[in-house]
Amino acid sequence: MCVTNITGSLQFYVGRNTGFDDFIADLHQDDHPERLISHFKLPLVPFLFFSPFSILSWLKITTVAEKVLSIKGLSKNYNDFAAVKNISFDVEQQMVFGLLGPNGSGKTTTLGMLMGVIRPSSGEFSWFNNGQKDENRKRIGSLLETPNFYPYLTAWQNLEVVAKIKGIDPPKESIDRVLKIVGLTKRSDSKFKTFSLGMKQRLAIGATLLGDPEVLVLDEPTNGLDPQGIAEIRELIIRIGKSGKTIVIASHILDEIQKVCTHAAILRDGKLLQVSTIDSLIGNQDVRLIKVGAEEMTKVKSIVEQIPSYSIYKEDDHALIIRCPRETTASMMNKFFFDHGIVLNQLSVFSESLENQFLEIIKKS
């Protein structure tokens, strides 16, 4: 059997975890084999003379990620106040996508529009390339507000109530599964009112997982939690993301977005400033932060203020954090001050972080 000039897709077979033999069998049986393969071009290929593994290693296959969410020109106005201003971006399958911005930047309003609880003033969005149809909601689990469970019911009973509302029948298997995911199996018979804030939030995320949705939408999931609770929720979100679900999460906490997300959109005053991968945001910085200290801090500050490419990021009585060009090294900084007659007693280069880049983006805007 020979196949010439075939274009199509193996993504379906990969997605359903079937073998190459299934693909060959369907290729034999299909009246239009060109429908089965995509996104690569083949010369004349005698498939039957190759093993499945040699064919897979020889082919250069380009998979196309499915677009889960598409937003185009979305805006929301409250009389003369523009809460969200003409934002556009896409979220693809298996992304952990962060909406990052200070309070009042439009994050919650954006999520409210996406979940159908706030009517947009203009623009459009589409879930699963399927518009804004009600059926999309069955594929999405959302947590937009503080969890509101019955305090006198147990964790299991509260999830049972949610499962019945969602029409999950029988609910037992689904409830047991999500309690295991969120680490509350041992507390399944404990009343909600006995839970810590972190445990309550984990239960709330568990409720969003009932029905095994493809997408989770979370608004400030660590808000109000203590450090231990924050760490638990972050670890939970990371685990859920690694399981293959797409997550859209809004937060004003830079460290949270950096540790949890694969991609981020930066918002300020309702405007979309930048959309990128987290790695690109961190790696594309054109500045570096270096902390210096000396006996004569007044002189240090005076020298820094005279250099156009340097600026003071933070200062106290004992040290300055200097924003300088990315290529600046610790040894270069030490020599610079030594040449100006200053011996440093503190010198450290800050590791690149989303905070540095976020501040640069905000500054430029």
N, C-alpha and C positions, 0 to 999 in steps of 0.2 A: 504494500500500500504506500502511495506517495501523496504528499500534500504540498501544494504549490501556492505561494502568495496568501497564506492564511493570516487573518487578523481576528483576534477575539480575546477571550479572557480565561485564565486558569484560576482567577480569584474565587469563583464559586466553589471549585473543588477544594482549594486550600481552606476556604472559610468553613466548609462543613467537615473538614478533617478526614476526607476520603483519600484513597490512594491514587496513584497515577494509572493503575490498571482500570479503575472506574472511568477515568477520563478517556482512555483508549477505547474501552467498551462503548461508551456513549458516542465517541467519534465514529466508530464503525456503524452504529445504528442510526445516527442522526441524518436526516435527509439534507440538512444544511450544516455541515461540519464547521463552516466558517463562523458560525455563531458561538462556538465553544472556546475559541482562543482569542485573546486580545492583547494589545499594547506591546507586541513584538512582531518583527517581520522575519519570515523564514525563507531561505532558498529551498530548492527541491530537497525534501528530507524524507528518506525511507525510514519511517518510524520503527518498523518491525525489525530492523537490523541493529537497533540500539537497545540497551537495557534501560528501564525507566530512570535509573539513577544517573546514567551517562547523559541521557537526554536533558534531565533537569539541570545537571551541572553545566551543560553546553549552552542551554538557552539563557538568554538575558531577559528576565521577566521583570516588567515594571508594574507593580501593583498600584492601583489608584485608591487612596483612602476615601471612604464614604463620607460625604458631608452630612453631619448630624444637624447642624444649625447654620443658617445663613441670615445675616442681618444687613439690610440695605437702607441707609438714610433714615434710621429710626430716631424720632424726636418726641419729646413730651413737654408741653407748655402748660403752666398753671397761670392763667391770665397773662400777665406781662413777664412772668418768670419762666425761663427756659431751664428745666431740670435736666434734660438730655438733648443734645444738639447734634443731630444729623450723623449718627455713628453707624459705621459699617464694618463688619468683620465676619469671618466664618469659623466654625468649630468643627473639626473633623473627628471621626471615630477614634476612640481610645485616648483622646487628649484629656489632660487635666488642665482645664483652662481657667485662669484667674482673672477676675476683674479687680484691678488694683487702683486704689485712690483714697484720698482722705475723706473723712465724713463730709457729706454734701456734694460729692463728686458725681452722683447719678447712678451709683452701682445698684442700690436697692430698687430704684425706679426702673432701671433697665430689666432687672430680673422680674419685677412685677409685670411689666409688659410682656415679657417672654412667656410667663406662666398664665397670662390671660386675666390677671386681677386688676390691671391698669390699662386703660385704652390709650394707644399711641395717638399723638396729634398728627403725625405724618410718618411716612416710611413704611417698611414692611419687614417681616421676618418669616422664616419657614423652618419647620422641624422636619427632618428626614425627607427633604424634598417633597413634602406633602402639605405645604401651606400651614394653616393654623387650625386644622380640623380637630374636633373633639377627640377623635380616636388616638391622636398623638399623645394625649395625656396618660394613656395606659402604659406608654413606653417611657414615662418620665416619673421619677420620684423627686419631690421637692421639699425643702425645709426653709421657709422664708420668714418664720416668726419663732418666738420662744415656744418650746414644746409645751403643749397643753394637754396633759394626761390627767386621768382621774387619780387623785392622791390615795384613795382608799382601795384601789385595785392593785393587783400585783403587776409586775412587768409583763408576764405572759398574758394576763387578762386584758391589759391595755392594748397590747398588740392584737389580741383577738378582736377587740372592738374595731380597730383600724382595718384588720383583714376583712371583716364583715362589710364595712363601709366600701371597701375596694372590690367586694364581690369575690374574694378568694375563698374557695370551698373545695375540699376541707382545708382549714387553715393550719392544722397542727404541724405538718411537715415544713411549711413555709416559715412559721413562727420559730420553730426549733432551729431552723437553718440560720435565720438572721440573728437570733440570740447568740449563736455560736460565733458568727462573724463579728459582732460588736463586743464579744467577751463578757456577756451577761448570763450565760447558761446557769452558773451557780447561784445567781440572784433572781432567777426567773419567778420564784415564788415569793419574793420580797415585795412589799408594798412600795409604790412609787414614792410616797412621801418620805421613805427612809433613805432614798438615794442622794448621793452628792450631786452637785451641779454637773460634774463631768459625766457621771453615770446617766443622769437624765438626758444629757445631750447625746450620749451614745445610743440610748434607747430611741431617741427621736430619729437619729440616722437609721437605726434599725427599722423604724416604721416606714421610712422612705424606700427601704430595700424590699419590703413586702411586695410580692408579685414579680420579683426579679426584673425591675426596669432596666432599660439599656442606658439611661442617662440619669444622673443625679444633679440637682440644682440646689446649692447650699448658700445661704446668705449669712455671712459672719458666723460660721459654726463654732468658733472658739470664743466668742464675745462673752465677757464676764467670768471666764473660767480662771482658776488658779493655775500656776505653772504645770502642775501634774496633770490637771484636766486638759490643758492645751496640748501637752505632749501626747496624751492618750488619743485625742481627737485627730491630731495630725497623723499619728501612726495608723489609725484606722482608715483615714482617707487615702493614705499612700497604699495600704493593702487593697482597698477597694479598687483604686486605680490600676494596680498591677493585675487585678483579676480580669481586666479587659473592659471595664465600664468607662463610659465617657462622663466626666465630671466638670460642671461649671460652678466655680466658687467665687464669691465676692468677699473681699477682705481689705481692711486698711492697714493690716500688719505686713510689712515688707518681708520679714523673716519667714512668715507663714507661707506666703506665695512662693518664695524662693525654695523652700524645703519641700513643698507639696506639689507644685504645678510643673507642667512641661511647657506651657505657653502662658502668655499674659497680655492683657490689654490695659494700658494705663489711662485712667480717666482723671480729669480735673475740671471742676465747674461745668460738668455735663459734656465736656469735649473729649474726644478720643485723641490722645497725644501720640500713642505708638502701640503697635501690635507686633509681637515677636516671640520667638522661643526664649525661655529663661536663659539658656546657655548663650544665645546671641546677645541678649540684653547685658549679661555680665561680661562677656568676652569682648564686646565691641566698645568698651569704654575708651575714651581718648584722654582720660585723666587718671591720676593716681593720688592716693592720700598717704602722706608721710608725717609721722609724729616726731617732733623734735623738742628737746628741752636743753636749757643751759642756765648758767648763773645769771647772765645778763639778758633776761627775756625781753626787756624793753628794746634793746639793741637788735635782738633777733627779729622782733616784730617790725621794727623800722626798716630793716634790710629787705624783708619779704615784701613789704608794701611798695618797694621801689622796683620790683621785678615784675614786668607785665604778664609773664607767663605763670606767675605764682599768685595764689590768693589764699586768704585765711579761711579755713573751713570751720574750725572751732578753736577756742582758746581758753586757758585758765592762767593762774599765777605761775604755774610751773612748766607749762608746755603749750605748744601750738600744733594743731593739725593743719598741714599745708596741702592745698590742692595744687598739683603740679602736672606737667606733661607726662604721659604714660611711660615714656622711655626713661624717665628719671629713676635712678637706682639709689639705694641707701649710701653706697660709696660716693656717688656723685654729690649727693646732698651733704655728706660729711665734709667732702673736700671744698664744696662751695662755701660753707660757713667757716671752715678753717682758713680759707683764703681771705675771709673778711675778719679774721682775728678772733673767732669764736670757737671755743671747744665745747662740743655737745656732750651732755651727760645722759641724754635720752635720744634714741633714734630707732624708729620701727616703721616698717612699711605695712600698711593695712592690706589685708587680703581683699580681693575684688568682691563686691557684694552688690546685690540688687539695690540696696539703699543708696550706694554711691551713684549708680546709674539713674535711679529714680530722681534723685535730687538734681542731677544734671539735666534730665529731660524737663523737669518742672522749671528749672532756672531758664532754659532756652525758650520755654513757652511763654 
